[in-house]
């Protein structure tokens, strides 16, 4: 996306400047009364809402400066009829137009993908724009090329990417001076022979289409230097390609090619031939030995499927498919390749030849924690952490990996990527999204090695490689953000990247209490190599909203700078020269970090910027503590973003009850906190996430942050109920956990770690009268079976739940639960396998309470699901219960006449078996 943005910007400038020097924008006075978006010979309406209305208003006024406009940018995210009416006014009011950009893509969807504009055609009157040399119609809904385009005989650059074009017209060959044509991400199935008449064409990009053949006339493009046909359906190439004597770059990866013309090796200027991921089995020796040819992903040297069978015998080589069950944590991979689906839902595809020798791959899905998760200041985690090992294994071909995640809410200028770790550093892989269901998406990437992998939502990142000759880097999400690298800025090529973060104006004004305060987008720049550049680099930021270069008060404009890990932002306004235009501020730097433009009357802006930056990263959450209605000893603890609380409670309150959620608190992504049970209540069992009776959490805004625990008390519940509480504190559990009195004192301090306290009540135990102190029974409100055949108590069922693992759906179906209910449980407990199992088992048990044959039904379901091990454990529990019942009968027979009879309240004369 960054490369595309950089290319479009440079093409617009170069094409429109051809044979007509462009006056410098900064040197042209807009004149009195000129709107801020009309600067010199540029009319930039793509950054303003209702751009069509603005242009129609200017045309209605017959504004004289329109006659000077040579560059027009207009967003196509408008009403189609309004857009058509606006474009109809262009020829008569902008007769000297040289560059016309009618792009969609400024708006983004929930996952950061650019949305198409509404443009479906162009008015025929645009064909009269005799000076037009640059036309950009990308990210729209064109299904045919507008008839006026081939009549623009001066056209030098034509961009048609991300539309719905299925073919190009023969009349396209009339554009004899066209040098640049890109039609990527369309639906082209064939090309017109007239394409070969574009003798001036130098760069042609037809990637990401549906082409299966090429016309022989393509060999007539004598001046073509770059040809990109990647990701099509080509099975062969015309021999005429060897006539492209000016060709330097030929990209053919991700097709179905079985052969290529041998003459390609003799093209005199060819410096790169990309043939990756095709079906090539044999190549001419001159291509095999050429250093500029890339061949990964081809079955070179393998026997053809046709040669392995007698003539006329069809043979299909199918890749082995493996489906791992929960008891397997490894699988074999051979040179033949395989497709693997792990029990946790992750999918992998090893192409044939990915490894030269058999290898065993191990995997594990970790719960996320800061030690395993690397997040930037504005990143959000969307998945658990997948570990694949042996670490660092190098494959001969890239392995495909699919990670499942729940899509986040729409966020401006954000994207989903897979992040991986290698050599103690983290990097983001090129990621493609595939939708499985409306709320289930796959993140697909090519894995170069085995390590840790996770799915992250981050601000859109644009990157490029800066050569010594210099280049331009643009933000795809904020068109006004640009970085210009002059020649000589670096001696060796180095990678640079940018991220842009937007802050809502209302949040800033609420923070400062200043109605006119405004800020630009926050810019983060990073690079590889030496920390400084050899020549100053020019950075362009848009002025804060509502501020223009001719009306602002210079004393209120501040340029702020932050270099991690410093704690404060520095005001560097006096250290740089701010060059202001109508819309932008430009300044020069020699090293990269974070930059932010502020417009405010406040004086100490650095401290305010730190608070505003923290506000950008904070999430408003509520804490809940609910007890299961049938079992008050089971407590659900959860930290929820404020917008999810109501929907979650509506779903939970059928089975749980408890106090209202806590007051709203603010937390950072990845922040640690813990829950402490107090006033006589403690956690009932040792847990890996429990320290000194404190349950540890890590907050991730898009994950569930939910845990269920069993609690107990040392207090006497026979006399009265126990009223305790659970408190939530920030940070890790301290080495020495403070006493409750100390904790209560700490929560009053200025830097208090306490966040909330919610009441917990364990009800009084009933049915114990007349048994004395030695007759202490466990609270077991949910029993299956009877005294003669044996009981399964709540604790027994909990033990069974802990053994089932991912096999629980098979058990549920054999228990007679409908498939729709399984899908509902999976959805409600998407990130909690233990919660899925417990909810399934206990909801079934609640319906079976008091019904004969429930225990036998459970045993049958376990055996039918190949879980004989769990079935035998249940039988052992039942046998122990029967022995205790028989012992109680014998004791009853030896008792006095007024003793309890065998038929009275079996629950009072037997102690339920414990797993």
C-alpha positions in Angstrom: 0.0 0.0 0.0 2.9 2.4 0.8 4.6 1.6 -2.5 1.3 2.2 -4.3 0.8 5.5 -2.5 4.4 6.6 -3.3 4.0 5.6 -7.0 0.7 7.4 -7.5 2.0 10.6 -5.9 5.2 10.6 -8.1 3.2 9.7 -11.2 0.7 12.6 -10.6 3.5 15.1 -10.2 5.7 13.8 -13.0 2.9 13.4 -15.5 1.2 16.7 -14.9 4.5 18.5 -14.9 5.6 17.1 -18.3 6.2 19.9 -20.8 4.6 22.4 -18.4 6.6 23.5 -15.3 4.4 23.6 -12.2 4.5 26.8 -10.2 5.5 26.2 -6.6 2.5 26.1 -4.4 4.1 28.0 -1.6 4.9 31.0 -3.8 1.4 31.5 -5.1 -0.9 33.7 -3.2 -4.4 32.3 -3.0 -5.8 35.8 -3.1 -8.3 37.5 -0.8 -11.4 35.4 -0.2 -10.0 32.2 -1.6 -11.0 29.1 0.2 -8.2 27.1 2.0 -8.5 24.1 -0.4 -7.8 26.3 -3.4 -4.0 26.9 -3.3 -2.4 28.3 -6.5 -3.0 25.8 -9.3 -4.1 23.0 -7.0 -7.7 22.3 -5.9 -7.6 19.6 -3.2 -11.2 18.6 -2.3 -10.5 14.9 -1.3 -9.6 15.9 2.3 -12.8 17.9 2.9 -16.3 16.7 3.5 -18.8 17.5 0.9 -16.2 18.2 -1.8 -18.7 18.1 -4.6 -20.8 20.8 -2.9 -17.6 22.9 -2.5 -16.7 22.6 -6.2 -20.3 23.3 -7.4 -20.3 26.4 -5.2 -17.0 27.6 -6.8 -18.4 27.0 -10.3 -21.6 28.8 -9.5 -19.6 31.9 -8.4 -17.4 31.7 -11.6 -14.3 32.0 -9.4 -11.5 33.4 -11.5 -8.8 31.3 -9.9 -10.5 28.2 -11.3 -9.1 29.1 -14.7 -5.5 28.6 -13.2 -6.3 25.2 -11.7 -4.2 22.3 -13.2 -4.5 19.7 -10.4 -7.9 18.6 -9.1 -8.4 15.9 -6.4 -12.0 14.9 -5.5 -13.2 12.0 -3.4 -15.7 9.7 -4.9 -17.3 8.8 -1.6 -20.3 10.9 -2.6 -23.8 10.5 -3.8 -23.5 9.1 -7.4 -25.9 11.6 -9.0 -24.2 14.5 -7.2 -20.8 13.2 -8.3 -22.0 13.0 -11.9 -23.4 16.5 -11.8 -20.2 17.9 -10.4 -18.0 16.3 -13.0 -20.1 17.7 -15.7 -19.1 21.2 -14.6 -15.3 20.4 -14.8 -14.6 20.9 -18.6 -16.3 24.4 -18.7 -14.8 25.7 -15.5 -11.3 24.1 -15.4 -10.2 24.2 -19.0 -6.5 23.9 -18.2 -6.7 20.8 -16.1 -3.7 18.5 -16.3 -4.2 16.1 -13.5 -7.6 14.7 -12.3 -7.7 12.3 -9.3 -11.2 10.8 -8.7 -10.3 8.1 -6.1 -12.2 6.1 -3.6 -10.3 4.4 -0.8 -10.3 7.4 1.7 -12.8 5.5 3.9 -11.9 2.2 5.5 -13.9 -0.7 6.7 -13.8 -2.5 10.1 -10.5 -4.2 9.3 -8.7 -1.3 7.8 -9.5 -2.2 4.1 -10.0 0.7 1.7 -13.6 1.1 0.6 -14.5 1.7 -3.0 -16.1 5.0 -4.1 -19.4 5.3 -5.9 -18.0 6.3 -9.4 -19.4 4.0 -12.1 -18.9 6.2 -15.2 -17.7 9.6 -16.4 -19.5 12.3 -18.3 -18.7 12.3 -22.0 -17.8 16.0 -21.8 -14.6 15.2 -20.0 -13.2 14.2 -23.4 -12.7 17.9 -24.2 -10.0 18.3 -21.5 -7.3 18.6 -24.1 -4.5 19.2 -21.6 -5.2 16.3 -19.3 -2.2 14.0 -18.9 -2.9 12.3 -15.6 -6.2 10.4 -14.7 -6.6 8.4 -11.5 -9.9 6.4 -11.2 -8.7 3.9 -8.6 -10.9 2.3 -5.9 -14.2 2.8 -7.6 -17.0 0.7 -9.1 -16.2 0.8 -12.8 -17.2 -2.3 -14.7 -16.5 -0.8 -18.2 -14.0 1.9 -19.2 -15.8 5.2 -19.7 -16.1 6.1 -23.4 -14.5 9.5 -22.9 -11.2 8.0 -21.6 -9.8 6.8 -25.0 -10.6 10.2 -26.4 -8.1 11.9 -24.0 -5.3 11.8 -26.6 -2.8 13.7 -24.3 -3.1 11.2 -21.5 0.3 10.1 -20.2 -0.8 8.2 -17.0 -3.9 6.1 -16.4 -4.7 4.4 -13.1 -7.7 2.0 -12.9 -6.8 -0.2 -10.0 -9.4 -1.7 -7.6 -12.4 -1.6 -9.8 -14.6 -4.3 -11.4 -13.4 -4.1 -15.0 -13.8 -7.4 -16.9 -12.2 -6.2 -20.2 -10.6 -3.2 -21.8 -11.9 -1.7 -25.1 -10.1 -1.8 -28.4 -10.3 2.0 -28.5 -7.6 2.1 -25.7 -5.0 1.7 -28.5 -5.7 5.3 -29.5 -3.8 6.6 -26.5 -0.5 6.9 -28.4 1.4 8.9 -25.8 0.4 6.8 -22.7 3.5 5.7 -20.8 2.0 4.4 -17.5 -1.1 2.0 -17.2 -2.1 0.1 -14.1 -5.3 -2.1 -13.9 -4.5 -4.2 -10.8 -7.2 -5.8 -8.7 -9.9 -6.0 -11.3 -11.6 -8.9 -13.1 -9.9 -8.8 -16.5 -10.3 -12.1 -18.3 -8.8 -11.0 -21.6 -6.8 -8.2 -23.2 -7.6 -6.4 -26.5 -5.1 -6.9 -29.3 -5.1 -3.1 -29.7 -3.0 -3.0 -26.4 0.0 -3.6 -28.6 -0.5 -0.3 -30.3 0.5 1.6 -27.2 4.0 2.1 -28.5 5.0 4.7 -25.9 4.0 2.5 -22.9 6.8 2.0 -20.4 5.1 0.5 -17.3 2.1 -1.9 -17.4 0.7 -3.5 -14.3 -2.1 -6.1 -14.8 -1.6 -8.1 -11.6 -4.4 -9.6 -9.5 -6.8 -10.3 -12.4 -8.3 -13.4 -14.1 -6.2 -13.5 -17.3 -5.5 -16.9 -18.7 -3.9 -15.9 -22.0 -2.1 -12.9 -23.5 -2.6 -11.6 -27.0 0.5 -12.0 -29.2 0.3 -8.2 -30.0 1.7 -7.5 -26.5 5.1 -8.0 -28.1 4.7 -4.7 -29.9 5.2 -2.7 -26.8 8.7 -1.7 -27.8 9.4 0.8 -25.0 8.0 -1.3 -22.2 10.4 -1.5 -19.2 8.2 -3.0 -16.5 5.5 -5.7 -16.9 3.6 -7.1 -13.9 1.3 -10.1 -14.6 1.4 -11.6 -11.1 -1.6 -13.4 -9.5 -3.5 -14.3 -12.7 -4.4 -17.6 -14.3 -1.8 -17.7 -17.1 -0.8 -21.2 -18.3 1.4 -20.1 -21.1 3.1 -17.0 -22.6 3.2 -15.8 -26.2 6.6 -16.1 -27.9 6.3 -12.5 -28.8 7.4 -11.5 -25.3 11.0 -12.1 -26.3 10.6 -9.0 -28.6 10.3 -6.6 -25.6 13.9 -5.5 -25.9 13.5 -2.6 -23.4 12.1 -4.8 -20.6 13.9 -4.6 -17.3 11.4 -6.1 -14.9 9.0 -9.0 -15.6 6.8 -10.3 -12.8 4.9 -13.6 -13.4 4.6 -15.1 -9.9 1.4 -16.9 -8.7 0.1 -18.2 -12.0 -0.2 -21.6 -13.6 2.7 -21.5 -16.0 4.1 -24.8 -17.1 6.7 -23.3 -19.5 8.2 -20.0 -20.5 9.8 -18.9 -23.8 13.6 -19.7 -23.7 14.3 -16.3 -25.4 13.5 -14.4 -22.2 17.0 -15.2 -21.0 18.4 -13.2 -23.8 16.6 -9.9 -23.2 19.5 -7.5 -23.0 18.2 -5.2 -20.2 16.3 -7.7 -18.0 17.4 -7.4 -14.4 14.6 -9.4 -12.7 12.3 -12.3 -13.8 9.9 -13.4 -11.1 8.5 -16.9 -11.7 7.7 -18.0 -8.2 4.7 -20.2 -7.3 3.9 -21.6 -10.8 3.8 -25.2 -12.2 7.2 -25.1 -13.9 8.8 -28.5 -14.0 11.5 -27.8 -16.7 13.3 -24.6 -17.7 15.9 -23.9 -20.3 19.4 -24.1 -18.7 20.1 -20.4 -19.4 17.1 -19.4 -17.2 18.0 -21.9 -14.5 21.5 -20.5 -14.2 20.5 -16.8 -14.5 21.0 -14.8 -11.2 18.0 -12.5 -11.9 15.4 -15.4 -12.0 13.3 -16.2 -8.9 11.9 -19.8 -9.0 10.7 -20.7 -5.5 7.5 -22.6 -5.3 7.9 -24.5 -8.6 8.1 -28.4 -8.8 11.3 -28.2 -10.8 12.8 -31.6 -11.5 9.7 -33.5 -10.4 8.1 -36.0 -12.7 4.9 -34.9 -14.4 1.7 -36.5 -13.2 1.1 -37.7 -16.7 4.4 -39.5 -16.8 3.6 -41.6 -13.7 0.6 -43.3 -15.3 0.0 -45.2 -18.6 -1.5 -43.1 -21.4 -5.2 -42.5 -20.9 -5.1 -43.2 -17.1 -6.2 -40.1 -15.2 -4.2 -39.5 -12.0 -4.7 -36.8 -9.4 -1.9 -36.1 -6.9 -3.7 -35.0 -3.7 -1.9 -33.4 -0.9 -2.1 -35.4 2.4 -4.5 -33.8 4.9 -4.1 -34.2 8.6 -6.7 -33.4 11.3 -5.2 -33.4 14.8 -7.2 -34.4 17.8 -6.7 -32.7 21.2 -4.3 -35.5 22.5 -1.8 -34.7 19.8 0.7 -31.8 20.0 2.9 -32.8 17.0 2.7 -34.0 13.4 5.1 -35.2 10.7 5.9 -33.3 7.5 7.5 -35.0 4.6 8.9 -33.6 1.3 5.5 -34.5 -0.2 3.9 -31.7 1.8 0.6 -31.8 3.6 -2.3 -29.7 4.9 -2.8 -29.7 8.6 -5.7 -28.6 10.8 -4.8 -28.4 14.5 -7.2 -29.1 17.3 -7.2 -25.4 18.3 -8.5 -24.4 14.8 -5.2 -23.2 13.3 -4.5 -24.4 9.8 -1.1 -24.9 8.0 -0.2 -25.8 4.4 3.2 -27.2 3.6 3.7 -27.2 -0.2 5.6 -30.1 -1.9 9.3 -29.6 -1.5 9.0 -27.3 1.6 11.4 -29.6 3.4 13.9 -32.0 1.9 13.8 -34.4 4.8 11.0 -35.6 7.1 10.5 -33.4 10.2 8.3 -33.5 13.2 6.5 -30.2 14.0 5.3 -29.4 17.5 2.7 -26.8 18.5 1.2 -25.1 21.6 -1.4 -22.4 22.1 -0.4 -20.1 24.9 -2.6 -17.7 26.9 -1.4 -14.2 26.1 0.8 -12.4 28.6 3.3 -9.5 28.3 6.3 -11.8 28.2 4.9 -13.5 25.1 3.1 -10.5 23.4 4.9 -7.6 21.7 2.5 -4.6 21.2 3.1 -1.1 20.1 1.6 1.8 21.9 -1.5 1.8 19.7 -1.8 -1.9 19.0 -4.5 -4.3 20.1 -4.2 -8.1 20.5 -6.8 -10.2 18.6 -5.7 -13.8 19.4 -3.8 -16.1 21.6 -0.2 -16.9 21.0 0.7 -19.9 18.8 4.1 -21.5 19.2 5.5 -23.8 16.5 8.8 -25.5 16.9 11.6 -26.4 16.2 12.3 -22.7 16.1 14.2 -21.1 13.3 13.6 -24.0 10.8 14.2 -22.7 7.3 11.9 -24.1 4.6 12.7 -24.4 1.0 9.3 -22.8 0.2 7.0 -20.6 2.3 4.5 -22.3 4.6 1.0 -20.9 4.7 -0.6 -20.3 8.1 -4.2 -19.4 8.9 -5.0 -18.0 12.4 -8.6 -17.6 13.4 -9.8 -14.4 15.2 -12.9 -12.5 16.0 -13.1 -9.2 13.9 -12.8 -6.0 15.9 -15.0 -3.0 15.7 -14.3 -0.5 12.9 -11.4 1.8 13.7 -10.1 4.5 11.5 -7.0 3.7 9.6 -6.2 0.4 11.3 -5.3 -3.0 9.8 -4.9 -6.6 10.9 -1.5 -8.3 10.7 0.2 -11.5 11.9 3.1 -10.7 14.1 6.0 -13.2 14.6 9.3 -13.3 16.5 12.7 -14.2 15.2 16.2 -13.6 16.7 14.7 -11.8 19.7 12.9 -9.3 17.6 9.3 -9.0 16.4 8.1 -8.3 12.8 4.8 -8.1 11.0 4.1 -10.5 8.1 2.1 -9.6 5.0 -1.4 -10.6 5.9 -4.5 -11.4 3.9 -8.0 -11.7 5.5 -10.4 -14.5 4.6 -14.0 -14.5 5.9 -15.4 -17.7 7.2 -18.6 -16.3 8.8 -19.8 -12.8 9.6 -18.0 -12.8 12.9 -15.1 -15.2 12.2 -12.1 -14.3 10.1 -8.9 -16.0 9.1 -5.6 -14.1 9.0 -3.5 -15.8 6.3 0.2 -15.3 5.9 3.3 -16.9 4.5 5.6 -18.2 7.3 9.3 -18.0 6.7 10.3 -19.7 9.9 8.8 -21.4 13.0 8.5 -19.3 16.2 5.6 -17.5 18.0 2.7 -16.0 16.1 -0.2 -13.8 17.1 -2.9 -11.6 15.4 -2.7 -7.8 16.0 -4.7 -4.8 15.1 -2.4 -1.9 14.5 -2.5 1.6 12.8 -1.9 1.3 9.1 1.8 1.1 8.4 3.4 2.4 5.2 7.0 1.5 4.4 9.5 1.9 1.6 13.2 1.3 0.8 15.0 4.6 0.6 17.8 4.5 -2.0 20.7 7.0 -2.2 18.8 8.7 -5.0 16.0 9.6 -2.6 12.3 8.9 -2.7 8.8 9.9 -1.4 6.8 8.1 1.3 3.1 8.8 1.7 0.5 7.7 4.2 -2.3 5.7 2.7 -4.7 6.6 5.5 -3.9 10.4 5.7 -3.0 11.7 2.2 -1.6 14.9 3.6 1.2 13.1 5.5 4.3 12.8 3.4 8.1 12.4 4.0 10.5 13.5 1.2 14.0 12.0 1.1 16.4 14.1 -0.9 19.3 12.6 -2.9 22.2 11.8 -0.6 20.1 11.3 2.5 21.6 7.8 2.9 24.6 6.1 1.4 23.1 2.6 1.6 19.4 1.7 1.0 17.5 1.6 4.3 14.0 0.7 5.3 11.7 3.3 6.7 8.1 3.1 7.9 5.4 5.4 9.1 2.2 5.1 11.2 -0.4 7.8 11.7 -2.8 7.9 14.6 -5.9 10.1 14.7 -7.2 11.8 17.9 -10.8 13.0 18.0 -11.1 16.7 18.6 -13.8 16.4 21.2 -11.5 14.3 23.4 -8.8 16.9 23.2 -11.2 19.8 24.0 -12.6 17.9 26.9 -9.1 17.3 28.2 -7.9 20.9 27.8 -11.1 22.7 28.5 -10.4 24.9 25.4 -13.0 25.1 22.6 -10.5 26.1 19.9 -7.8 23.6 20.7 -6.9 21.2 17.8 -4.2 18.7 16.9 -2.9 17.2 13.7 -2.6 13.4 13.3 0.1 11.9 15.4 3.0 10.7 13.2 5.4 7.9 14.1 8.5 7.5 11.9 11.0 4.6 12.3 14.0 3.4 10.2 16.7 0.8 10.0 20.4 1.5 9.9 22.2 4.5 11.4 20.1 6.7 13.6 20.5 9.9 11.5 20.3 10.8 7.9 23.1 12.5 6.0 20.8 15.1 4.5 17.7 16.7 6.2 14.4 14.9 5.5 11.3 17.0 4.8 8.2 16.0 6.8 4.7 17.3 5.9 1.8 17.2 8.4 -1.7 18.6 7.8 -2.5 21.6 10.0 -4.9 20.9 12.8 -8.6 20.9 11.8 -10.1 24.4 11.4 -6.6 26.0 11.1 -5.3 27.4 7.8 -1.8 28.7 7.1 -3.0 32.3 6.4 -5.3 32.7 9.4 -3.4 31.0 12.3 -1.8 32.6 15.3 1.8 31.5 15.1 2.3 31.8 18.8 -0.3 29.1 19.3 1.2 26.5 17.0 3.5 24.0 18.6 5.5 21.1 17.1 6.0 18.4 19.7 8.6 15.6 19.6 8.9 12.4 21.6 11.7 9.9 21.6 11.0 6.6 23.5 11.7 5.7 26.2 11.5 9.4 27.4 8.5 10.1 29.6 7.7 13.6 28.2 7.0 15.3 24.9 9.4 18.2 24.0 8.3 21.4 22.3 10.8 21.9 19.4 8.9 24.7 17.6 11.8 27.1 18.2 14.4 24.6 17.0 13.0 24.0 13.5 11.8 26.2 10.6 8.1 25.6 10.1 7.1 26.3 6.4 3.3 26.8 6.3 0.9 26.6 3.3 -2.8 26.8 3.3 -3.2 23.3 4.6 0.1 21.9 5.6 3.2 22.5 7.8 6.6 21.3 6.6 9.8 20.9 8.6 13.1 19.2 8.3 14.6 16.5 10.5 17.7 14.3 10.5 16.4 11.4 12.7 13.1 9.8 13.2 10.7 9.5 16.1 7.2 10.8 17.0 5.9 14.2 15.8 2.6 16.1 16.7 1.3 19.5 15.8 -0.8 21.3 18.5 -2.8 24.5 18.2 -3.6 25.8 21.7 -3.3 28.8 24.0 -1.7 26.6 26.7 1.9 27.2 27.5 3.2 24.0 29.0 2.2 21.8 26.0 4.6 18.9 26.6 2.8 17.7 29.8 -0.6 18.1 28.2 0.6 16.1 25.2 1.7 13.2 27.5 -1.8 13.1 29.0 -3.5 13.3 25.6 -1.3 10.5 24.3 -2.2 8.3 27.3 -5.9 9.1 26.7 -5.5 7.8 23.2 -4.3 4.4 24.5 -6.7 4.0 27.4 -9.7 1.8 27.4 -12.8 2.4 29.6 -13.8 -0.8 31.3 -16.0 -2.3 34.0 -15.3 -5.2 36.3 -17.9 -7.8 37.1 -18.1 -10.6 39.7 -21.1 -13.0 39.4 -22.0 -16.3 41.2 -23.6 -19.2 39.5 -27.2 -19.5 40.6 -27.1 -23.3 41.1 -23.7 -23.1 42.7 -22.7 -19.9 44.6 -19.2 -21.3 45.1 -18.5 -20.9 41.4 -17.6 -17.2 40.7 -17.1 -15.6 37.3 -14.7 -12.7 37.1 -14.4 -10.6 34.0 -13.1 -7.2 32.8 -15.1 -5.8 30.0 -14.9 -2.7 27.7 -17.7 -0.4 28.7 -19.6 -0.9 25.4 -19.8 -4.7 25.9 -21.1 -4.7 29.5 -24.9 -4.6 28.8 -24.9 -7.3 26.1 -22.7 -9.6 28.2 -24.8 -9.3 31.3 -28.0 -10.1 29.4 -26.4 -13.3 28.3 -25.0 -14.3 31.7 -27.8 -13.4 34.1 -29.8 -16.4 33.1 -27.2 -18.6 34.9 -25.4 -16.1 37.2 -26.4 -13.4 39.7 -24.4 -10.8 41.5 -23.9 -7.1 42.1 -23.9 -4.4 39.6 -20.7 -3.9 37.6 -18.0 -1.7 39.0 -17.7 2.0 38.2 -15.8 2.7 35.0 -12.0 2.5 35.2 -9.4 3.0 32.6 -6.8 0.5 31.5 -4.0 0.1 29.0 -3.8 -2.7 26.5 -1.7 -5.5 28.1 -2.0 -4.0 31.6 -1.7 -6.5 34.5 -4.2 -6.6 37.3 -5.4 -9.1 39.9 -8.5 -10.1 41.9 -8.2 -10.7 45.7 -11.0 -12.4 47.7 -11.3 -10.8 51.1 -13.2 -11.0 54.4 -13.0 -14.7 55.0 -13.3 -15.9 51.4 -10.4 -17.7 49.5 -9.8 -19.5 46.2 -10.7 -23.2 46.6 -7.8 -24.8 44.6 -4.3 -24.1 43.5 -4.2 -22.6 40.0 -1.2 -21.6 37.8 -2.7 -18.1 37.6 -3.2 -17.8 41.3 -0.5 -16.3 43.6 -1.1 -16.2 47.4 -4.9 -16.6 46.7 -4.8 -13.7 44.2 -6.1 -14.4 40.7 -3.9 -12.8 38.0 -5.2 -11.1 34.8 -3.9 -9.3 31.8 -6.3 -6.9 30.0 -6.6 -7.2 26.3 -9.5 -5.1 24.9 -10.6 -7.6 22.2 -10.3 -10.8 24.3 -12.6 -12.0 27.0 -10.5 -11.4 30.1 -12.7 -13.9 31.9 -11.9 -16.5 34.6 -14.1 -18.8 36.7 -12.9 -19.9 40.1 -14.3 -21.9 43.0 -14.2 -20.2 46.4 -14.3 -21.5 49.9 -14.3 -20.2 53.4 -12.8 -21.2 56.8 -15.7 -19.5 58.6 -18.7 -21.5 60.0 -21.5 -21.4 57.4 -23.8 -23.6 59.4 -24.8 -20.7 61.6 -25.0 -17.9 59.1 -24.1 -16.9 55.5 -20.6 -15.5 54.9 -20.5 -12.0 53.4 -17.1 -11.4 51.7 -15.9 -9.4 48.8 -13.5 -9.4 45.8 -11.3 -6.4 45.1 -9.4 -5.7 41.9 -5.9 -4.1 42.0 -3.6 -2.8 39.2 -0.2 -4.5 38.6 1.2 -7.9 39.4 0.7 -9.5 42.7 3.3 -8.0 45.1 5.9 -10.3 46.7 4.3 -9.6 50.0 0.6 -9.4 49.6 -0.7 -6.6 51.9 -3.3 -7.3 54.6 -6.8 -6.2 54.0 -6.4 -3.2 56.3 -3.3 -2.1 54.5 -5.0 -2.6 51.2 -7.9 -0.5 52.3 -5.5 2.3 53.3 -3.6 2.1 50.0 -6.7 2.6 47.9 -7.1 6.1 49.3 -3.7 7.3 48.1 -3.0 9.5 45.1 -1.4 6.6 43.2 -3.7 3.9 44.5 -3.6 0.6 42.8 -7.1 -0.4 43.9 -9.8 -0.2 41.2 -13.0 -1.7 42.5 -14.6 -3.9 45.2 -17.6 -6.1 44.7 -19.6 -8.1 47.3 -19.6 -11.9 47.4 -22.0 -13.9 49.5 -21.8 -17.6 50.4 -25.2 -18.7 51.7 -25.8 -20.6 54.9 -25.5 -24.3 54.7 -28.9 -26.0 55.1 -29.9 -29.5 56.3 -27.2 -29.9 59.0 -29.3 -29.7 62.1 -28.7 -32.6 64.6 -25.5 -33.8 63.2 -23.0 -32.1 65.4 -19.6 -30.7 64.4 -18.3 -34.0 63.0 -21.0 -34.2 60.4 -19.6 -31.5 58.1 -20.9 -32.1 54.5 -19.7 -30.4 51.3 -22.2 -28.2 49.6 -23.4 -30.2 46.6 -26.5 -28.6 45.1 -26.2 -30.6 41.9 -26.1 -34.5 42.1 -26.7 -37.1 39.4 -27.7 -40.7 40.2 -29.0 -42.2 43.4 -27.7 -43.6 46.6 -27.8 -47.2 45.5 -26.0 -46.9 42.1 -23.8 -44.0 43.3 -23.8 -40.2 43.0 -21.9 -37.9 40.7 -21.5 -34.6 42.6 -20.6 -31.1 41.3 -17.0 -31.8 42.2 -17.1 -35.1 40.2 -18.5 -33.3 37.2 -15.9 -30.6 37.4 -13.2 -33.3 37.3 -14.8 -34.8 34.3 -14.9 -31.4 32.6 -11.2 -31.0 33.2 -10.5 -34.2 31.3 -12.6 -33.8 28.2 -10.6 -31.1 26.4 -11.6 -30.4 22.7 -13.5 -33.7 22.6 -16.4 -32.1 24.4 -18.6 -31.6 21.2 -18.6 -35.3 20.5 -19.6 -36.0 24.1 -22.4 -33.4 23.9 -23.9 -34.8 20.8 -23.9 -38.3 22.2 -25.6 -36.9 25.3 -28.4 -35.8 23.0 -27.7 -32.0 22.9 -28.8 -30.3 19.6 -26.0 -29.1 17.3 -27.5 -25.6 17.5 -26.9 -25.5 21.2 -23.3 -26.5 20.7 -22.8 -23.6 18.2 -24.3 -21.2 20.7 -21.9 -22.4 23.5 -19.0 -22.1 21.1 -20.0 -18.5 20.3 -20.6 -17.4 23.9 -17.3 -18.8 25.1 -15.2 -18.1 22.0 -11.9 -17.7 23.7 -12.5 -20.0 26.7 -12.3 -23.8 26.1 -12.8 -24.6 29.8 -15.9 -22.4 29.9 -17.3 -24.2 26.8 -16.9 -27.6 28.5 -18.2 -26.6 31.9 -21.2 -24.8 30.5 -22.1 -27.8 28.3 -21.7 -30.4 31.1 -23.4 -28.4 33.9 -26.3 -27.2 31.7 -27.0 -30.8 30.7 -26.7 -32.0 34.3 -29.1 -29.3 35.5 -31.7 -30.7 33.1 -31.0 -34.2 34.2 -31.2 -33.6 37.9 -33.6 -36.1 39.5 -34.0 -38.1 36.3 -33.3 -41.8 36.3 -30.5 -43.1 34.0 -28.6 -39.9 33.7 -25.3 -41.4 34.9 -25.6 -44.3 32.6 -26.3 -41.9 29.7 -23.1 -40.0 30.5 -21.1 -43.2 30.6 -22.4 -44.3 27.2 -21.7 -40.9 25.7 -18.1 -41.0 27.0 -17.5 -44.5 25.5 -19.1 -43.6 22.2 -16.7 -40.6 22.0 -13.7 -42.8 22.5 -13.1 -41.4 26.0 -12.9 -44.8 27.8 -10.4 -43.3 30.2 -12.9 -40.8 31.6 -15.6 -43.4 31.7 -13.5 -45.7 33.8 -12.8 -42.8 36.2 -16.5 -42.1 36.5 -17.1 -45.8 37.3 -14.5 -45.7 40.0 -16.3 -42.7 41.6 -19.6 -44.5 41.4 -18.1 -47.7 43.0 -16.7 -45.7 45.8 -20.1 -44.1 46.4 -21.8 -47.5 46.5 -19.4 -48.8 49.0 -20.1 -45.9 51.3 -23.8 -46.4 50.9 -23.5 -50.1 51.9 -21.4 -49.2 54.9 -24.0 -46.7 56.0 -26.7 -49.4 55.7 -24.7 -51.7 58.0 -24.2 -48.9 60.5 -27.9 -48.1 60.4 -28.8 -51.8 61.1 -26.6 -51.8 64.3 -28.1 -48.5 65.6 -30.8 -48.0 68.2 -34.5 -48.3 67.2 -35.0 -44.5 67.0 -32.1 -44.1 64.6 -32.7 -43.0 61.1 -34.0 -45.6 58.7 -32.2 -46.5 55.5 -34.8 -44.8 53.4 -34.5 -41.4 55.1 -32.6 -38.7 53.4 -29.7 -40.6 51.8 -27.9 -37.3 51.5 -27.7 -37.1 55.3 -26.2 -40.6 55.8 -23.7 -40.7 53.0 -20.8 -38.4 52.1 -20.7 -37.7 48.3 -17.6 -39.1 46.6 -14.9 -36.6 45.6 -12.8 -37.0 42.6 
